[in-house]
Amino acid sequence: MPVEFPYKPYGTQLAFMGRVIATLDRGRRQGRSHALLESPTGTGKSLSLLCAALAWQRHYPLRAPPAPAAADPLLYGGGFVPDDTQQQQPTPGVPEKAAAAAKKKNAPTIYYATRTHSQITQVVRELRKTSYRVRMAILASRKHYCVNKTACMADSIDEECKRLLDDKVQGCPEFKNAQKLSRHPSLQTGGSYEVHDIEDLLRVGRQVKGCPYFAAQTMAEAAQLVFCPYNYLISPIVRRAMDINIAGSIVILDEAHNIEDIARDSGSVDVDEESLNSLKEELAKLATDQAVGKIYQPLHDIIEGLSTWISAQEGDPRDNEFDNPPSFWTGENAVKELQKAGITPAYFPILQECATKAVKAASDTESEGDHLTGRGAMTLESLFSSLSHFFGRNGRHLYDYQLAIQRFAHREGTSAFGVRNVMSLWCLNPAVVFQDIADLTHSVILTSGTLSPMGSFASELGVQFDACMEAPHVIDADSQVFASVLSSGPTTHRLNASYKTADAYSFQDELGASIEEICRIVPGGALVFFPSYKLLDKLKVRWSQTGQWARLNARKPVFVEPRGSTEELEPVLNGYYNAILGKVPLKKGRGGAKQIVKNRVRKNSSQESAKGGAAFLAVCRGKVSEGIDFSDDNARVVVSFIFIVICLKEFSVKFCTSIQ
């Protein structure tokens, strides 16, 4: 199959693309096929994935289903390490729903999912490098897409959006122009924003006064390539809310090493007593309406039963020092407890049908009559999503869940003692959620720089992966990377970062001096990763007292990863990049740290900029530690606990910063 790649590909990239195409071909032949593809960060995974998948999609109508082969020549070989822990098994036929969905389009839709919206922007940047131009869409939340000034100023954009949509008199003018935005010439074939990111859609949306949120959903219905965060595909709640149908589609999960936690979270629910009582009040009012009472009355009775059951649980939270759940049940015991609230396996399908109708009425922008508020609908849908997994597959997953009552103690005022009760239904097995996705789709391709050991990874997800690959790096480690462990600093004091010594001033001072010396020697950007925000804050306080913080800023302007949302990270990253380029940063950066730029960092001197650079202090497994490309001067050195130092020579490569 011809694949148009923008550069001369490395051997790793050729094998990677071949494995993708072989998986998709096998899926067409067998009904479905899934792959685990590991390739180090910096080897062009995103570009290879896009080119291979889009090439296969382009040739899908012209390409006859391949004949069965005795062995897949791309499955092993080429210097790559195969995973021998999985036995090849025949894949069952494609489900009827998936087959019907595939017939509606000329080729399966490709869903490309990443962890954050900022990572989507990077993947779109890679797509621009290719020659492939297909109908595309980017799904994001109202918080990212809303351009209505009234809604943007509200505490809850979701609630304000739904209130405006229910207002038949004034309404939302941007919503009325959503179709105008989705059909804008700049977003069509040949338009300037044919390949667009979130900012591009917002820009056009403001020009035409159209809603990017609903325009993106409209565009996704006909799109051949859809970008979105993980939870839009993994969570059945979000899939239903966004009308995403993944049946028969190709799902690519990039940076998928944390997919197990995401799957467990999407199958779990925590709902406090206050939210249940609020939902109960809403349902009680709706149940009095004769037209829809049959839908809301059973739901009201169940929520009331849950509230009563929670209140009846015994236990004094003051005896629970660490706020662990004093009561928990698994399997048949959990079923018995839910029966006390009126939720039985036999009655649950009826309740689920009522809940589905109630949530649909709340989410439908054109629904008539009274319905649940957005908050109430979310509580109801979260609860029934977890219960549907719990009771699903004829009770097969009963022992994959734990039902718990968490009772948190807190003081109200000076003497009153309050209790906050939370009902939890925890999914302990990611396969419960992930198997549903694998059974619906044509192919699921999981890729990351760190998936090994693949045998245990696959067993956790409970899915048979027909193709596994562990690719080597494309760089020459002997000539392009220097790695070292620093056991002591400039004054020979031992750098022991254990819990016992991390609070010692001698260790903190030696660490500051070590980082200062590294920043003096290494040009360009320096990334420094700490185990936690707590230690990072503690070191900032100590270094400010001793003058070390000022000395660090004198070497390189210091930027600190914020604790808040991803939106707070963007201006800090831009300041870091600008400082490396020699542009004068803001007088004061995030976290109150002054960004001091000496005369050696001049705006028009790339040579001086390379000597100066900047330093970025971040946290392992934080927002900076994965999914962000720090190529060339943006990261010439990485320092991480335990202090692994990597010095990069003059070469252009992207590399993983989450070294631990």
C-alpha positions in Angstrom: 0.0 0.0 0.0 1.4 3.4 -0.9 1.9 5.7 2.1 2.8 9.3 1.6 5.3 10.2 4.3 6.7 13.8 4.5 10.3 12.7 5.2 12.6 9.8 4.4 11.4 7.4 7.1 13.6 5.6 9.6 13.4 1.8 9.8 11.5 2.2 13.0 8.9 4.3 11.3 8.6 1.9 8.4 8.0 -1.1 10.7 5.6 1.0 12.8 3.5 2.0 9.7 3.6 -1.6 8.4 2.3 -2.9 11.7 -0.6 -0.4 11.7 -1.6 -1.3 8.2 -1.3 -5.1 8.9 -3.5 -4.7 12.0 -6.2 -2.8 10.0 -6.1 -5.3 7.2 -6.5 -8.2 9.7 -9.4 -6.4 11.3 -11.2 -6.2 8.0 -10.5 -9.8 7.3 -11.4 -11.2 10.8 -14.0 -8.6 12.0 -11.7 -6.9 14.4 -8.0 -6.7 15.3 -6.1 -4.7 18.0 -2.5 -3.8 18.4 0.0 -2.7 21.1 2.8 -0.7 19.6 5.6 0.7 21.7 8.1 3.1 20.2 10.2 5.6 22.2 9.1 9.2 22.3 10.9 11.1 19.5 10.7 8.3 16.9 7.7 9.9 15.1 4.9 7.8 16.5 2.1 10.4 15.8 3.2 11.1 12.3 3.6 7.4 11.5 0.2 6.6 13.0 -1.5 9.4 11.0 0.1 8.6 7.7 -0.5 4.8 7.9 -4.1 5.0 9.2 -5.1 7.7 6.6 -3.4 5.8 3.8 -5.3 2.7 4.7 -8.6 4.7 5.0 -8.0 6.2 1.6 -7.5 2.9 -0.1 -10.2 1.1 1.9 -12.9 1.3 -0.9 -10.4 0.3 -3.6 -8.7 -2.5 -1.6 -10.3 -5.9 -1.5 -10.2 -7.7 1.8 -6.8 -9.6 1.9 -6.8 -13.3 1.7 -6.0 -15.2 4.9 -2.2 -15.7 5.3 -0.3 -18.4 7.1 1.7 -15.8 9.0 1.9 -12.1 9.1 5.3 -11.1 7.8 5.2 -7.8 9.7 4.3 -9.3 13.0 7.9 -10.1 13.9 11.4 -9.5 12.7 13.3 -6.5 11.5 15.3 -6.3 14.7 12.2 -5.7 16.9 11.4 -7.5 20.1 8.2 -9.6 19.8 6.0 -10.3 22.8 5.6 -14.1 23.1 3.4 -14.1 26.1 0.1 -14.0 24.1 -1.2 -16.9 22.2 -2.8 -16.1 18.9 -6.5 -16.9 19.0 -9.3 -16.6 16.4 -11.1 -13.3 16.7 -14.9 -13.5 16.8 -16.9 -11.9 14.1 -17.8 -8.3 14.0 -20.9 -7.4 15.9 -24.1 -6.6 14.0 -24.1 -3.0 15.2 -20.5 -2.4 14.1 -21.2 -4.0 10.7 -24.2 -1.8 10.2 -22.2 1.3 11.1 -19.4 0.4 8.7 -21.8 0.2 5.8 -23.0 3.8 6.3 -19.5 5.2 5.4 -17.1 4.4 2.6 -14.4 3.6 5.2 -14.3 3.4 9.0 -13.9 6.7 10.9 -10.6 7.2 12.7 -10.8 8.5 16.3 -7.4 9.8 17.5 -7.4 10.2 21.3 -4.8 11.8 23.5 -4.7 12.6 27.2 -5.1 16.4 27.0 -6.2 19.1 24.6 -2.7 20.5 24.3 -1.5 17.1 23.0 -4.3 17.3 20.3 -2.8 20.6 19.2 0.6 18.9 18.7 -0.9 16.0 16.7 -2.8 18.5 14.5 0.6 20.1 13.9 1.9 16.8 12.7 -1.1 16.3 10.5 -0.3 19.6 8.7 3.0 18.1 7.7 1.3 15.4 5.7 -0.3 15.5 2.3 -3.5 13.8 3.7 -6.5 16.1 3.8 -9.7 14.6 5.0 -12.9 15.9 6.7 -11.8 16.4 10.3 -13.3 17.5 13.7 -12.0 18.2 17.2 -14.3 17.4 20.1 -13.8 19.4 23.2 -15.9 20.7 26.2 -17.9 23.9 26.4 -15.2 25.3 28.6 -12.8 25.1 25.7 -15.2 26.1 22.9 -17.8 28.6 24.3 -17.7 32.0 22.7 -20.9 33.4 24.3 -19.8 36.2 26.6 -22.6 35.6 29.1 -21.9 31.9 29.4 -18.1 32.4 29.6 -18.5 34.7 32.6 -20.7 32.2 34.5 -19.4 30.0 37.3 -20.6 26.9 35.4 -20.5 27.3 31.6 -22.4 24.0 31.1 -25.3 25.1 33.3 -25.4 28.6 31.8 -25.3 27.1 28.2 -28.2 24.8 28.9 -30.1 27.7 30.6 -29.7 29.8 27.4 -30.8 27.0 25.2 -33.9 26.6 27.3 -34.7 30.3 26.9 -37.1 30.3 24.0 -37.2 34.2 23.9 -33.5 35.3 23.9 -31.6 32.0 23.6 -28.0 31.7 22.5 -27.3 33.6 19.2 -24.1 31.6 18.8 -26.0 28.3 18.9 -28.3 29.5 16.2 -25.2 30.2 14.0 -23.5 26.8 14.7 -24.4 25.5 11.2 -23.0 28.6 9.7 -19.7 27.9 11.4 -19.6 24.2 10.5 -20.2 25.1 6.8 -17.7 28.0 6.7 -15.6 27.9 3.6 -12.3 28.2 5.5 -13.1 24.8 7.2 -13.9 23.0 4.0 -11.7 21.2 1.5 -9.1 23.7 0.3 -9.9 26.2 3.0 -7.2 27.9 5.1 -8.4 26.0 8.2 -9.0 22.7 6.4 -6.6 21.3 9.0 -7.5 23.2 12.2 -7.0 23.0 15.9 -9.2 24.3 18.7 -7.8 27.9 18.5 -8.6 28.0 14.7 -12.2 27.0 15.3 -12.6 29.5 18.0 -11.1 32.2 15.8 -13.6 31.5 13.0 -16.4 31.1 15.5 -15.8 34.6 16.8 -15.8 36.0 13.3 -19.1 34.5 12.3 -20.6 34.5 15.8 -21.2 30.8 15.7 -20.9 28.2 18.4 -17.7 26.0 18.0 -19.0 23.4 20.5 -22.0 22.4 18.5 -20.3 23.1 15.2 -17.6 20.5 16.1 -20.3 17.9 17.0 -21.9 18.5 13.6 -18.6 18.3 11.8 -17.8 15.1 13.7 -20.9 13.3 12.2 -19.4 13.4 8.7 -15.7 13.5 9.6 -13.3 10.8 8.6 -10.8 11.8 11.3 -11.9 12.9 14.8 -9.6 14.1 17.5 -10.6 14.1 21.2 -9.4 13.4 24.7 -9.4 9.8 26.1 -12.6 10.1 28.2 -14.7 11.0 25.1 -14.1 7.4 23.9 -13.5 5.5 27.1 -16.4 6.9 29.2 -19.8 5.6 28.0 -21.4 8.7 29.7 -19.4 11.1 27.6 -19.9 9.0 24.4 -23.7 9.2 24.9 -23.6 12.9 25.7 -21.5 13.7 22.6 -23.4 11.3 20.4 -20.2 9.4 19.5 -20.7 6.1 17.8 -17.4 4.1 17.8 -19.0 1.0 16.3 -16.9 -0.3 13.5 -14.4 2.6 13.8 -10.7 2.7 14.3 -9.6 4.0 17.7 -6.0 5.2 18.2 -5.0 5.9 21.8 -1.8 7.8 21.9 0.4 7.9 25.1 -1.8 5.0 26.3 0.4 3.8 29.1 -2.1 5.2 31.6 -5.2 3.7 30.0 -5.7 1.2 32.8 -6.4 4.0 35.3 -8.6 5.9 32.9 -10.7 2.8 32.2 -11.1 2.1 35.9 -12.1 5.7 36.6 -14.7 5.7 33.9 -16.3 2.6 35.3 -16.5 4.0 38.8 -18.7 6.5 40.6 -18.6 8.5 43.8 -21.8 10.3 44.7 -22.3 12.1 48.0 -25.5 12.3 50.0 -26.1 15.9 49.2 -26.1 15.2 45.4 -28.5 12.3 45.8 -30.9 14.5 47.9 -30.7 17.3 45.3 -31.5 14.7 42.5 -34.3 13.2 44.6 -36.0 16.7 44.9 -35.8 17.2 41.1 -37.2 13.8 40.4 -40.0 14.3 43.0 -41.2 17.4 41.1 -41.0 15.7 37.7 -42.8 12.6 39.0 -46.0 14.7 39.6 -46.2 15.4 35.8 -48.7 12.9 34.4 -47.1 13.0 31.0 -43.7 11.8 32.2 -44.4 10.5 35.6 -43.9 6.9 34.5 -40.3 7.7 33.7 -39.4 9.8 36.8 -41.3 8.0 39.5 -39.3 4.7 39.5 -36.1 6.8 39.5 -37.3 8.9 42.4 -38.1 5.8 44.4 -34.6 4.3 43.8 -32.7 7.5 44.7 -34.8 7.8 47.8 -34.0 4.2 48.6 -30.3 4.8 48.2 -30.4 7.9 50.5 -32.2 5.9 53.1 -29.8 3.0 52.8 -26.8 5.3 53.2 -28.3 7.0 56.3 -28.9 3.6 57.8 -25.3 2.5 57.7 -23.7 2.4 61.2 -20.3 3.7 62.2 -18.8 6.7 63.8 -16.5 8.6 61.4 -14.5 9.8 64.4 -13.3 6.3 64.8 -12.0 6.3 61.3 -8.7 8.2 61.5 -7.7 8.0 57.9 -11.1 8.5 56.3 -11.1 5.0 54.8 -14.5 3.5 54.1 -15.9 1.9 57.2 -18.2 -0.3 55.1 -17.6 -2.1 51.9 -19.0 -5.1 50.0 -18.0 -7.1 46.9 -19.8 -9.5 44.6 -23.0 -11.1 45.9 -22.8 -9.1 49.1 -22.9 -5.9 47.1 -25.9 -7.1 45.2 -27.7 -7.8 48.5 -26.9 -4.3 49.8 -28.3 -2.7 46.6 -31.4 -4.8 46.9 -32.1 -3.0 50.2 -32.3 0.2 48.2 -34.6 -1.4 45.7 -32.1 -2.1 42.9 -32.3 -5.7 41.9 -30.8 -7.5 38.8 -34.3 -8.2 37.5 -35.6 -4.6 38.0 -32.4 -2.8 36.8 -33.1 -3.0 33.0 -36.4 -1.1 33.6 -34.6 1.5 35.7 -31.9 1.8 33.1 -34.5 2.5 30.4 -36.1 5.2 32.5 -32.6 6.7 33.3 -31.7 6.8 29.6 -34.9 8.6 28.7 -34.4 11.1 31.5 -30.8 11.9 30.6 -31.7 12.2 26.9 -34.5 14.7 27.7 -32.0 16.8 29.7 -29.3 16.7 27.1 -31.5 17.2 24.0 -31.2 20.9 22.9 -34.7 20.7 21.3 -36.5 18.8 24.1 -39.9 20.1 25.1 -41.3 20.2 28.7 -39.6 20.0 32.1 -36.5 17.8 32.6 -33.5 17.4 34.9 -30.9 20.1 35.3 -27.5 19.4 33.9 -26.1 18.6 37.4 -29.0 16.2 38.1 -28.6 14.5 34.8 -24.9 14.1 35.3 -25.4 12.5 38.7 -28.0 10.1 37.4 -26.0 9.1 34.4 -22.8 8.6 36.3 -24.6 6.4 38.8 -26.3 4.3 36.1 -23.2 4.0 34.0 -21.4 2.2 36.8 -24.4 0.1 37.7 -24.8 -1.0 34.1 -21.2 -2.3 34.1 -21.8 -3.9 37.5 -24.9 -5.8 36.4 -23.8 -6.3 32.8 -22.7 -9.4 31.0 -25.1 -11.5 33.2 -23.3 -10.6 36.4 -19.9 -11.6 35.2 -18.4 -8.4 36.7 -19.8 -8.6 40.2 -16.5 -9.4 41.7 -14.7 -6.7 39.7 -16.5 -4.1 41.7 -16.5 -2.9 45.3 -19.4 -1.1 46.8 -18.4 1.3 49.7 -19.8 3.9 52.0 -17.3 6.5 52.9 -18.1 8.6 56.0 -15.9 11.7 56.3 -15.8 13.6 59.6 -15.5 17.4 59.7 -16.2 20.2 62.1 -19.0 22.6 61.4 -18.3 25.8 63.4 -16.5 25.7 66.7 -18.1 22.6 68.3 -20.6 20.9 66.0 -19.4 17.7 64.4 -20.6 17.0 60.8 -20.5 13.9 58.6 -20.3 13.7 54.8 -21.5 10.4 53.4 -20.3 9.2 50.0 -21.6 6.2 48.2 -18.9 4.7 45.9 -19.0 1.9 43.4 -15.4 1.3 42.4 -14.3 -0.6 39.3 -11.2 -2.7 40.2 -10.7 -4.2 36.7 -10.0 -2.0 33.6 -11.1 -4.8 31.4 -14.7 -4.2 32.4 -14.7 -1.0 30.4 -12.1 -1.6 27.8 -13.6 -4.9 26.6 -16.7 -3.1 25.5 -14.7 -0.7 23.4 -12.6 -3.5 21.9 -15.8 -5.4 21.0 -17.4 -2.4 19.3 -14.6 -1.2 17.2 -12.8 -2.4 14.0 -9.4 -1.9 15.7 -8.0 -0.3 18.8 -4.3 0.7 18.5 -2.6 1.5 21.7 0.7 3.2 21.4 3.2 4.8 23.8 6.9 4.9 24.6 6.4 2.8 27.7 4.0 -0.2 27.3 6.3 -3.0 28.4 5.9 -5.6 29.8 3.2 -6.1 27.2 2.0 -9.4 28.5 0.8 -8.0 31.8 -0.5 -4.8 30.1 -2.7 -6.9 27.7 -3.9 -9.2 30.5 -5.0 -6.1 32.5 -7.1 -4.9 29.7 -8.6 -8.4 29.0 -8.2 -8.0 25.2 -6.4 -10.2 22.7 -3.8 -8.0 20.8 -2.9 -9.6 17.5 0.1 -7.4 16.9 2.7 -6.3 19.5 5.9 -4.3 18.7 8.7 -2.9 20.8 10.8 -0.6 18.6 14.3 0.7 19.3 15.2 4.4 19.4 16.3 6.3 16.3 19.1 8.1 17.9 22.7 7.0 18.5 22.9 6.7 22.3 26.7 6.5 22.3 27.2 9.8 20.5 24.1 11.8 21.2 23.2 11.2 24.8 25.2 11.4 28.0 23.6 9.9 31.1 25.0 10.0 34.6 23.9 9.5 38.2 25.0 12.3 40.6 25.6 10.9 44.1 27.0 14.2 45.5 27.1 17.9 44.7 29.7 20.6 44.3 30.7 20.5 48.0 30.7 16.6 48.0 27.7 16.4 50.2 25.7 13.3 49.5 22.6 13.8 47.4 20.3 11.4 49.2 16.7 12.2 48.2 15.1 9.7 50.6 12.2 10.8 52.8 14.5 11.0 55.9 17.0 13.4 54.3 14.8 15.5 52.0 13.9 17.9 54.8 17.5 18.5 55.8 18.9 21.9 54.9 22.2 20.4 54.0 20.6 18.3 51.3 18.4 21.1 50.0 21.3 23.5 49.8 23.5 21.0 48.0 20.7 20.2 45.6 20.3 23.9 44.8 24.0 24.3 44.2 24.0 21.2 41.9 21.2 22.5 39.8 22.9 25.9 39.6 26.2 24.3 38.4 24.3 22.2 35.8 22.6 25.4 34.5 26.0 27.1 34.3 27.5 24.3 32.1 24.6 23.3 29.9 23.2 25.7 27.2 19.6 26.1 26.2 16.7 24.8 28.3 17.0 22.7 31.5 14.1 20.6 32.8 14.2 19.6 36.5 11.7 17.1 37.8 10.8 16.7 41.4 8.9 13.8 43.1 6.0 16.1 44.3 4.7 19.6 44.4 5.2 19.5 48.2 8.9 19.1 47.9 9.2 21.6 45.1 7.4 24.2 47.2 9.6 23.4 50.2 12.7 23.9 48.2 11.5 27.2 46.7 11.0 28.5 50.3 14.5 27.4 51.4 16.2 28.7 48.3 14.5 32.0 48.6 15.8 32.3 52.2 19.4 31.4 51.3 19.6 33.4 48.1 19.9 30.3 46.0 16.7 31.2 44.1 18.2 34.5 42.9 21.4 32.7 41.9 19.5 30.2 39.9 17.6 33.0 38.1 20.9 34.7 37.4 22.0 31.6 35.6 18.8 30.9 33.7 15.3 32.4 34.1 13.4 29.9 36.3 9.8 28.9 35.5 7.7 26.6 37.7 4.9 24.2 36.7 1.6 25.5 38.2 -0.6 23.2 40.3 -3.8 24.2 38.5 -5.4 23.3 35.2 -3.7 22.9 31.9 -4.9 26.4 30.9 -2.6 27.8 33.6 0.3 25.9 32.1 0.2 27.5 28.7 1.5 31.0 29.6 4.2 29.5 31.7 5.4 27.3 28.8 5.3 30.2 26.4 7.4 32.3 28.8 9.9 29.4 29.0 10.1 29.1 25.2 10.4 32.9 24.8 13.2 33.0 27.3 15.2 30.4 25.4 14.7 32.3 22.2 16.1 35.4 23.9 12.8 37.3 24.2 12.4 39.2 27.4 9.8 37.4 29.6 7.3 38.9 31.9 8.6 40.7 35.0 6.7 38.2 37.2 5.9 34.6 36.3 3.6 32.0 37.8 4.0 31.1 41.4 5.3 34.6 42.2 8.8 33.9 40.8 10.6 36.9 39.3 11.9 36.1 35.8 15.3 37.8 35.8 17.0 38.1 32.4 20.5 39.4 32.4 22.1 41.2 29.5 23.5 37.9 28.2 20.0 37.0 26.9 19.5 39.4 24.1 16.5 39.4 21.8 18.5 39.3 18.5 21.3 37.0 19.4 20.7 33.3 18.9 24.2 32.5 20.0 23.8 34.3 23.3 20.4 32.8 23.6 21.8 29.3 23.3 24.3 30.0 26.1 21.6 31.5 28.4 18.4 29.5 27.9 15.9 28.9 30.8 15.1 26.4 33.5 11.7 24.7 34.1 11.0 23.1 37.4 8.2 20.5 37.2 6.9 17.4 38.9 7.2 13.7 37.8 3.9 12.5 36.3 2.6 16.1 36.2 1.4 18.1 33.3 4.9 18.7 31.8 6.3 15.2 32.2 4.5 13.7 29.2 2.9 14.7 26.0 4.9 17.9 25.5 7.7 18.0 22.9 10.9 19.7 24.2 13.0 19.5 21.0 16.5 21.0 20.4 17.3 24.0 22.7 14.0 23.6 24.6 15.7 20.8 26.6 19.4 20.2 26.5 19.4 18.7 29.9 17.0 16.8 32.1 17.5 16.4 35.8 15.2 14.0 37.7 14.9 12.1 41.0 17.0 10.0 41.4 19.1 12.6 39.8 19.5 11.2 36.3 21.2 13.9 34.1 20.9 13.7 30.4 23.0 16.1 28.3 21.9 16.3 24.6 24.4 17.3 22.0 23.5 19.4 18.9 20.9 17.2 17.2 17.2 17.6 16.5 15.1 15.1 18.3 12.1 14.9 20.6 12.5 12.8 23.7 10.6 11.7 26.7 10.9 13.9 29.8 9.2 11.6 32.3 12.4 10.0 33.5 12.0 8.5 37.0 
